Amino acid sequence: MERTDAVKQARALLDKYGLSDWRVKLVTTNLLMGKCIYKDKCIWLNTHHIDTHPDFEIIDTIKHEIAHALTPGDGHSTLWKNKAIELGALPQACASMALDDRAIDAIRSGGEVEVTYEEHVIRTPSYKITRLQETCPTCGKIAKERSSFTFEKKKIILLECGHNITKVIDSGSPFESIIFDGDERCKHVWNKTMCALCSAKRLYPFQIEGCKAIERANGRMLVADEMGLGKTVQACGWIKFHKESLPVLAIVKSGIKYQWASEIVRILGMNYLPQVIQTSTDRLIPGFKVYIISYDMLVPKVRTVKGKTVTSGFNIQRFVDAGIKTVILDECQQIKNPDSTRTQMVRRIVSKIPHIIPLSGTPWKNRGSEFFPVLNMLDPIRFSSYQGFLNRWVDYYWDGAHRKMGGINNPKKFKEYVSDIVIRRERAEVMPELPAIQRNAYYCDMDEDSQKQYNDEVNDFVKFWNTAVIGGEEDSFETSQNVLARITRMRHLTGLAKIPNTIEHAMEFLEETERKLVIFIHHIDTGQIIYDQIAKHCREENIAMPLKLTGGMSSEARSEVQDKFNSPNYRVLVASTLAAGEGLNLQTCSDCIIHERQWAPANEEQAEGRFIRIGQLSNAVVATYMLAQGSIDDFFHQIVERKRAQFAAAMNKNGDNVTWNEINLVKELAQAIVNSAK
């Protein structure tokens, strides 16, 4: 029985017996098959039990626990036994989970465990285990690696059965020829990786090496580069020269589906325009080269709607039917728990897929065991056993009387062991290759309520603008002031809607790096919400509290904030873009998030310039612009970047800054908003 079906059955029975206010929770404890929690009004079901035992046993467990819910406090009394019989459950005490260690390890290692019963006075389980592993092509036995070596661009894997597997590890595709973001008609003049005439871009040398590493691994490689080094572009680069990789499925976090869609089109072109799967009822449109779905959509959800039990969740069989050849797992730490339903669903998708490219700056965050699921999916021969991985590679330590799991044991040896399937570079290694200011657009979705408010504001604006144009008043002072006020409201709405994305991005940055971060905001309420949420995280993680810089602060207070932030103890500053634009030196930091755009792009450039000061140790400043997909953010960004490119082409590297005409920007932006609503 599927976990979803078990929850659905439990939900339906709870509703049937008048327990509609009770919940069903899946747990991974190895103690009981199920449990009734009176105080929480919750029925626990053991996922391992659901995964392994026959349907009748699972239904019996559900009815057993519901009988407890209907006879609170009676334990396994006669009253409870009568209720169990009434529901159709066996009137016997709660059964132990009783899975042996082999079975648990197989489940956590991606295998399947089938339980059958021999009927005696009691039931005695026996296990048929099928692991997520390759088999020897010669004898058909489970392929377990004994040793391996490379010879003439081939990897020879010697198996315990005495046979071997040969894999080609050559790399010869011209990844250096990939060019994007520019004018196709331009005769490019390259200044390192950027065209001086049209601002086209090509891959950095370390990104080319990443593409080659994926190629040598036959499209089964974890790219674990530090945040901001372009993991997405390396995956896309490999896809460009490998038609056998199509179609591709990218599994990403829910808030950045359109960020991924934008990046794929930017790097690979419109021929690779992806289908973004939005709901569980969406059909895969034939002929697309790329499909994008979120991790959350893979996890089935069960709820009651108008008295009926409804299951939602994308049917992953559709990916099999579509013939997916490559799966990209963005932020693969999302599947760090081998027992979670999310990990289970991803395993089912990738189990027969030839190419898997996980991406993550932190494939494990807290415990070395979190690294196993993705390694198991990449190379189930080498990483065939979860328990074996713990025994060999995970460090343990004593905390008082408790033995706890730590990080990776012997990191140097481990790095060598996985070097052919894991590549990681840190920013310090590749700094000379990065530009002085690296601007990254980070597209995110607005939630349903925010999107509705924004759409209503756009509709009102379109009516106002069309009336002004018809009356010949679009250039009047009154109209200009009204346009500014209306567009300011739109900016405010998008600023509030993007807060969860900025918080999530900042949290990942703090976890993945040791560097400092400045978050630039415009609206006071937006900045306060971001500050409060960052402060909450810092308290939980025992990190120094964030600092705050606002427009109303005195020069002495500003100077104190500056000095504190430049000291070793502080890592986060939430700052008003306008307040931080001048007279501030933040040379100890080289990363910022521009949460809200400014009318004058020069103000943003001034904010970026706070980092390029005497004493700056980094060769590159990374500015991440948070953009709400399909909103005023998106339009403004396109206009500004186009004008930057036009200026660069005209001035040809003479070092001058762009002179921004704000009135023309406002007018062009207003027209873009109107056009988008047609």
ABEGO torsion letter per residue (X at the ends): XBAAAAAAAAAAAAAAAGAAABBBBBBABAABABBBBAAAGBBBBBAAAAAABBAAAAAAAAAAAAAAAABBGAEABAAAAAAAAAAGBBBBBBBBAGBBAAAAAAAAAGBBBBBBBBBBABBBBBBBBBBBBBBBAAAGBBBBBABBBBBGGBBBBBBAAGBBBBBBABBABBAAABBBGBBAABBBBBBEABBAAAGBBBBBAAAAAAAAAAAAAGGBBBBABBBGAGAAAAAAAAAAABAAAOBBBBBBBAAAAAAAAAAAAAAAEAAABBBBBABAABBBBBGBABBBBBAAAABBBBBBBGGBBBBBEBBAAAAAAAGBABBBBBGAAAAABAABAAAAAAAAAAAABABBBBBBABABAABAAAAAAAAAAABAAABABAAAAAAAABBBBBBEABBBBBBBBGAAAAAAAAAAABBBBBAAAAAAABBABBBBBBBBBBBAAAAAAAAAAAAAAAAAAAAAAAAGAAABAAAAAAAAAAAAAAAAAAAAAAAAAAAAAAAAAAAABABBBBBBBABAAAAAAAAAAAAAAAAAAGBBBBBBBBAABBAAAAAAAAAAAABAABABBBBBAAAAABGBBAAABABBBBABBBABAAAAAAAAAAABBBGBABABBBBBBBBBBGBAAAAAAAAAAAAAAAAAAAAGGAGBBBBBBAAAAAAAAAAAAAAAAX
